[in-house]
């Protein structure tokens, strides 16, 4: 593999950018409060609470309740924004399990 001298000079710049990205990622909070969550996804705090009441946000997945405080998982919020639904996946798994049980009983 031949690497030109010009490309060798770029290695320091690349390393600096990698270090900057690593620092940003390590400083990013995993857990958010209700107000931080509202700001993060551009919703009102009341809308966040409505999403909890409606079951759209699932306790144990999107948020946890610790000492009367709600904390939200940033990663799960990102997945929710992208359209992934843990409720849908769970319901599909339950339906598949029920079908398997019914078919095994019929045999």
C-alpha angles and dihedrals in degrees: 000000000000118000117190121227089244090060092048089059090056093057093083091052091049092049091050091052092048091050091049091051092048090052092050092049094047091049094050113107117238095198125054133191122232092265092046090048091051091052092043095056096028095244129127119256088246090055089053090053090048090053088054094048092047092051094243088121109051121213110237091028112046097016144008130208114227121176093337091311125112117222123186129212109234092205093054091046089054090051090049091051090051089055102258111143120197090192091059093048092047092049091050091051091049091049091050091050092049091050091050092050093048093048092048091051092051093055 
